[in-house]
């Protein structure tokens, strides 16, 4: 135990004697580790942001759209979904499932002398339960408003601010949508967006009012949302929806459907996979600098062996074994790499914080990545320190004492 302690003390003294050179040697490890930590922090932050968006969209919701295919929020094809399709789904699926049709278009919304452009959504009251919307001020519209084609509206949390009025004071006021007066029944709590979905910027009105008074498309739905009690029931729900809509559209089982069924989170999960791949690619590039730093350490250790050849000869003449010399130089390489790794982790934390505060990007440093970075630094110290240490240990003491 005493011998090991003495070897470590000698190794540290050697590093201290050449402090500037040791600092420059570890710089490559510091930069490489910082880059790896920063890249993984950005990737982890992006992954968590995607997971939050998936939660906002709902993991137990299926969406029926006209036509086959769906890209960037737009359904392809010239076929149509009608309100009767939504009614059939509601009646045949049963009360345990929530069904909500939707039509949507963008209009100018005005209040007093202020106006702003917002997405106007026509739907059923079940839409709010299905998407977990909560009311903050006032109340939601009900089925009576839908049946009476009432001109009432529920505002997303950001809309009152756009109209320069406090949310609580908007209830009971009248706003203009496409020049048509609507009474504001309530304002929703903030929910947050997910990709193209921005519920806080929307204005919600009864489906019948949207179809017959505002949009003029009468009976053409943008989509129908169906929510299962739990994500485990999505597969049988998908089959039931396919069967019901096929019957509505008179499509035989072997024929191609004129509608598509998708899960809202599918696209975001694909995006999550792409984000992970991109993060690994960037981290791999950053890891190259770690290897370069390791090569630099091996180079400096070889120079150190050459400079200290006579010292090695003296130590061997005084009884130092090959293992003692080997261990001494390995300790030096390990200390340089571990110190560089620790400084690199601190630098990575700092860089991630700067990126987060400067650019508003979400970052998260996982403890597993820190452990891997430190472990990888140690592995580099061992890998690139073995050859110089072995070279020092096999020096012949007589030749080493003659070395000038």
C-alpha positions in Angstrom: 0.0 0.0 0.0 2.9 2.3 0.9 4.6 1.6 -2.5 1.4 2.4 -4.4 1.0 5.7 -2.5 4.7 6.6 -3.2 4.2 5.9 -6.9 1.2 8.1 -7.1 3.0 10.9 -5.3 6.0 10.7 -7.7 3.6 10.7 -10.7 1.8 13.8 -9.4 5.1 15.5 -8.7 6.1 14.9 -12.3 2.9 16.4 -13.6 3.3 19.4 -11.3 6.9 19.9 -12.5 5.7 20.4 -16.1 2.4 22.2 -15.3 2.1 24.2 -18.5 2.8 21.2 -20.7 0.4 19.1 -18.7 -2.4 21.7 -19.0 -1.9 22.0 -22.8 -1.9 18.2 -23.0 -5.3 17.9 -21.3 -6.8 20.7 -23.4 -7.8 18.3 -26.1 -9.6 16.1 -23.6 -11.4 19.1 -22.1 -12.6 20.3 -25.5 -13.7 16.9 -26.6 -15.6 16.1 -23.4 -17.2 19.5 -23.3 -18.4 19.0 -26.9 -19.8 15.5 -26.2 -21.6 16.7 -23.1 -23.1 19.7 -24.9 -24.3 17.7 -27.9 -25.9 15.1 -25.7 -27.5 17.9 -23.6 -29.0 19.4 -26.7 -30.2 16.0 -27.9 -31.7 15.1 -24.5 -33.4 18.4 -24.3 -34.9 18.0 -27.8 -36.1 14.5 -26.9 -37.8 15.7 -23.8 -39.4 18.5 -25.8 -40.8 15.9 -28.3 -42.1 13.8 -25.4 -43.9 16.8 -24.0 -45.4 17.5 -27.4 -46.6 13.8 -27.6 -48.3 14.2 -24.2 -50.0 17.4 -25.4 -51.3 15.7 -28.5 -52.5 12.8 -26.6 -51.3 9.2 -26.8 -54.7 7.6 -26.8 -56.2 9.6 -29.8 -56.8 8.4 -33.3 -57.5 10.8 -36.1 -59.6 10.1 -39.2 -59.0 12.3 -42.2 -60.3 12.3 -45.8 -58.1 10.8 -48.4 -55.1 8.6 -48.1 -52.0 10.1 -46.6 -51.2 12.9 -44.2 -48.2 15.2 -44.4 -47.4 18.3 -42.3 -50.9 18.7 -41.1 -52.6 18.4 -44.5 -54.6 15.4 -45.8 -54.3 14.4 -49.4 -57.0 13.4 -51.7 -60.3 14.9 -52.9 -62.6 12.6 -50.8 -64.6 14.0 -47.9 -65.7 13.2 -44.3 -69.1 14.3 -43.2 -70.8 15.0 -39.9 -72.8 11.8 -40.4 -69.6 9.9 -40.2 -68.8 11.4 -36.8 -72.4 10.7 -35.7 -72.0 7.1 -36.8 -68.8 6.7 -34.9 -70.3 8.3 -31.7 -73.4 6.1 -31.8 -71.7 2.8 -32.7 -68.5 3.0 -30.7 -70.4 3.6 -27.4 -70.1 6.0 -24.5 -66.6 4.9 -23.4 -65.1 6.6 -26.5 -65.0 10.3 -27.1 -65.7 11.5 -30.7 -65.2 15.0 -31.9 -65.4 16.2 -35.6 -63.5 19.3 -36.6 -63.5 22.0 -39.3 -60.9 24.6 -39.3 -60.0 27.8 -41.3 -58.1 31.0 -40.6 -59.9 34.3 -40.2 -59.5 37.8 -38.9 -60.8 38.1 -35.3 -61.5 41.6 -34.1 -62.6 43.2 -30.9 -63.1 46.9 -30.5 -60.4 48.5 -32.6 -58.0 45.5 -32.3 -57.8 42.5 -34.6 -55.6 39.5 -35.2 -55.5 36.4 -37.4 -56.5 33.2 -35.7 -57.4 29.6 -36.6 -61.1 29.2 -36.1 -62.2 25.6 -35.2 -65.7 24.4 -35.4 -66.4 21.3 -33.3 -68.5 19.5 -30.7 -68.3 20.0 -26.9 -66.6 16.6 -26.6 -63.5 18.2 -28.3 -62.5 19.9 -25.1 -62.8 16.7 -23.0 -61.0 14.7 -25.7 -58.0 17.1 -25.8 -58.0 17.8 -22.1 -58.8 21.5 -22.4 -59.7 23.2 -19.2 -61.7 26.4 -18.8 -60.1 29.3 -16.9 -62.8 32.0 -17.3 -66.5 31.5 -18.1 -67.8 28.3 -19.5 -67.7 26.0 -22.6 -70.4 25.8 -25.2 -72.7 22.7 -25.0 -74.7 20.5 -27.4 -77.6 23.0 -27.2 -75.4 25.7 -28.7 -74.4 23.2 -31.5 -78.0 22.3 -32.3 -79.2 25.9 -32.3 -76.2 27.1 -34.5 -75.6 29.7 -31.8 -72.9 32.4 -32.4 -70.8 31.7 -29.3 -67.1 31.3 -29.0 -64.5 29.9 -26.6 -61.0 31.6 -26.9 -57.6 30.0 -26.5 -55.5 31.4 -23.8 -53.4 33.7 -26.1 -56.3 35.2 -28.0 -57.3 37.9 -25.4 -53.8 39.2 -25.3 -53.8 39.5 -29.1 -57.0 41.5 -28.8 -55.4 43.7 -26.1 -57.9 42.7 -23.3 -57.5 40.7 -20.1 -58.8 37.1 -20.4 -61.3 37.5 -17.5 -62.9 40.6 -19.1 -63.4 38.9 -22.4 -66.3 36.7 -21.1 -69.6 38.1 -22.2 -68.0 40.5 -24.7 -68.7 40.3 -28.5 -65.9 39.6 -31.0 -66.2 39.6 -34.8 -65.2 36.6 -36.8 -65.3 37.2 -40.5 -67.5 40.2 -39.8 -70.0 38.0 -37.8 -70.7 38.8 -34.1 -69.9 36.1 -31.6 -70.5 36.2 -27.8 -67.4 35.0 -25.9 -68.5 32.3 -23.4 -65.1 31.5 -21.9 -61.3 31.5 -22.1 -59.3 28.2 -21.9 -56.3 27.6 -19.7 -52.9 27.6 -21.3 -52.1 24.2 -22.8 -49.0 24.6 -25.0 -48.5 23.6 -28.6 -47.1 20.5 -30.4 -45.6 21.0 -33.9 -48.4 22.5 -36.1 -51.0 22.3 -33.4 -51.3 25.6 -31.4 -54.5 25.3 -29.3 -53.7 28.5 -27.3 -54.0 30.6 -30.5 -57.4 29.2 -31.6 -61.0 30.3 -31.4 -63.5 27.5 -30.9 -67.1 27.7 -32.1 -70.0 25.1 -32.5 -69.6 22.9 -35.5 -73.0 23.7 -37.0 -72.3 27.5 -36.7 -69.0 27.0 -38.4 -70.4 25.0 -41.2 -73.6 27.0 -42.0 -72.8 30.5 -40.8 -69.0 31.1 -41.1 -67.2 28.7 -43.4 -69.9 27.8 -45.9 -68.6 24.3 -46.5 -71.9 22.8 -45.1 -70.8 19.2 -44.6 -67.1 18.7 -45.2 -65.0 17.9 -42.1 -61.3 18.4 -41.8 -60.9 15.5 -39.4 -62.6 13.4 -36.8 -60.9 12.7 -33.4 -61.6 9.5 -31.5 -60.2 8.9 -28.0 -59.9 5.6 -26.3 -59.9 5.2 -22.5 -56.3 4.0 -22.7 -53.5 3.6 -25.3 -53.8 -0.2 -25.0 -57.2 -0.1 -26.7 -56.0 1.8 -29.8 -55.6 -1.3 -32.0 -59.2 -2.6 -31.6 -60.5 1.0 -31.9 -58.6 1.4 -35.2 -60.3 -1.7 -36.5 -63.8 -0.5 -35.4 -63.3 2.9 -36.9 -62.2 1.4 -40.2 -65.2 -0.9 -40.2 -67.7 1.9 -39.4 -66.4 4.5 -41.9 -66.2 1.8 -44.7 -69.8 1.0 -44.1 -70.7 4.7 -44.2 -68.9 5.2 -47.4 -70.0 1.9 -48.9 -66.5 0.6 -49.4 -66.0 -3.2 -49.6 -63.4 -4.9 -47.3 -61.0 -5.6 -50.3 -61.2 -2.1 -51.7 -58.9 0.8 -50.9 -60.3 3.2 -48.3 -61.0 6.8 -49.1 -59.9 7.9 -45.6 -56.9 7.5 -43.4 -56.5 6.7 -39.7 -53.5 7.9 -37.8 -52.2 8.4 -34.3 -51.1 12.0 -33.7 -48.0 11.0 -31.9 -46.7 8.8 -34.7 -45.1 11.7 -36.5 -43.5 13.1 -33.4 -42.1 9.7 -32.4 -40.5 9.5 -35.9 -39.1 13.0 -35.3 -37.7 11.8 -31.9 -35.9 8.9 -33.6 -34.4 11.3 -36.1 -33.3 13.7 -33.3 -31.6 10.8 -31.5 -29.7 9.8 -34.7 -28.6 13.4 -35.3 -27.4 13.7 -31.7 -25.4 10.5 -31.9 -23.8 11.8 -35.2 -22.8 15.1 -33.6 -21.6 13.4 -30.5 -19.5 11.0 -32.7 -17.9 14.0 -34.4 -17.2 15.6 -31.0 -15.8 12.3 -29.8 -13.1 12.5 -32.5 -11.5 15.4 -30.6 -11.3 13.1 -27.6 -9.2 10.7 -29.7 -7.1 13.5 -30.9 -6.6 14.5 -27.2 -5.6 11.0 -26.4 -3.0 10.9 -29.2 -1.6 14.2 -27.8 -1.3 12.6 -24.3 0.5 9.6 -25.8 2.9 11.9 -27.6 3.7 13.9 -24.5 4.1 10.8 -22.5 6.6 9.5 -25.0 8.5 12.7 -24.8 8.4 12.5 -21.1 9.9 9.0 -21.2 12.7 10.2 -23.4 13.5 13.2 -21.1 13.4 11.0 -18.0 15.4 8.1 -19.3 18.3 8.7 -16.8 15.7 9.1 -13.9 14.2 5.7 -14.9 17.6 4.1 -14.9 18.4 5.4 -11.4 15.0 4.2 -10.1 15.6 0.7 -11.6 19.2 0.7 -10.1 17.7 1.4 -6.7 15.3 -1.6 -7.0 12.2 -0.3 -8.9 10.5 -3.1 -10.8 9.1 -3.0 -14.3 5.6 -3.0 -12.8 6.4 0.0 -10.6 7.7 2.1 -13.6 4.7 1.0 -15.7 2.3 1.9 -13.0 3.9 5.3 -12.5 3.5 6.4 -16.1 0.0 5.0 -16.4 -1.0 7.0 -13.3 0.4 10.2 -15.0 -1.6 9.5 -18.2 -4.8 8.6 -16.2 -4.6 11.8 -14.0 -4.2 14.0 -17.1 -7.2 12.3 -18.8 -9.4 12.2 -15.7 -8.6 15.9 -14.9 -9.4 16.8 -18.5 -12.6 14.8 -18.4 -13.8 16.5 -15.2 -13.0 20.0 -16.6 -14.7 19.0 -19.8 -17.9 18.0 -17.9 -17.9 21.4 -16.2 -17.4 23.1 -19.5 -20.2 21.0 -21.1 -22.6 22.0 -18.3 -21.6 25.7 -18.9 -22.0 25.5 -22.6 -25.4 23.8 -22.4 -26.6 26.5 -20.0 -25.3 29.3 -22.4 -27.1 27.7 -25.3 -30.3 27.3 -23.3 -30.3 30.9 -22.1 -29.1 32.5 -25.4 -31.1 30.6 -28.0 -34.0 29.3 -25.8 -33.2 25.7 -26.6 -34.2 23.1 -24.1 -31.2 21.2 -22.7 -30.8 18.4 -20.2 -27.6 16.8 -19.0 -28.2 13.2 -18.1 -26.0 11.7 -15.3 -25.4 8.6 -17.4 -23.8 10.7 -20.1 -21.5 12.4 -17.5 -20.5 8.9 -16.2 -19.8 7.7 -19.8 -17.7 10.8 -20.5 -15.6 10.4 -17.4 -15.2 6.7 -18.1 -14.3 7.3 -21.7 -11.6 9.8 -20.6 -10.2 7.2 -18.2 -10.2 4.6 -21.0 -8.3 7.0 -23.3 -5.8 7.5 -20.6 -5.2 3.8 -20.2 -5.2 3.1 -24.0 -2.8 5.9 -25.0 -0.7 5.6 -21.8 0.1 1.9 -22.0 2.7 2.2 -24.9 4.7 5.0 -23.3 4.5 3.3 -19.9 5.6 0.0 -21.3 8.5 1.7 -23.2 9.7 3.2 -19.9 9.4 -0.1 -18.0 11.5 -2.1 -20.4 14.4 0.3 -20.5 17.7 -1.4 -19.6 19.0 0.3 -16.4 22.6 0.4 -17.6 21.7 2.0 -21.0 19.4 4.4 -19.2 22.2 5.5 -16.8 24.5 6.2 -19.7 21.8 8.3 -21.5 22.6 12.0 -21.8 
